[in-house]
């Protein structure tokens, strides 16, 4: 009967162990492990487009406006028109190595032209951001 005290001791240790684990990790929850720093996922906030609006253009006159992207974690991979269109004679070109694009040319038609500028950012060891901004350009006669 010497085994009875051993069984009682083991039972007591089991009760203490379960009680301790339930108080440290309620409902079976385990602590979340820290992410590996080499593969850090950093959610970026919304991209900011500057300026908020574009200047008017003159029919037949040279036009140039720059759109810059800020609050990005990684560089912009592309900046393009995803919806709508620029006036005939204008084009958008991403500036190589910069987080910006230039709209330039000579507009050949009058009116108000609505379009959406979209950008995607590279996703290297972080989630790539994307965003868009609605713009319009008014082309007036001289």
Secondary structure, 3 states (H helix, E strand, C coil): CCHHHHHHHHHHHHHHHHHHHHHHCHHHCCCCCCCCHHHCCCCCCCCEEECCCCCCEECCCEEEEEEEEECCCCCEEEEEEEEECCCCCEEEEECCCCCEEEEEEECCCCEEEEEEEEEEECCCCCCCCEEEEEEEEEEECC
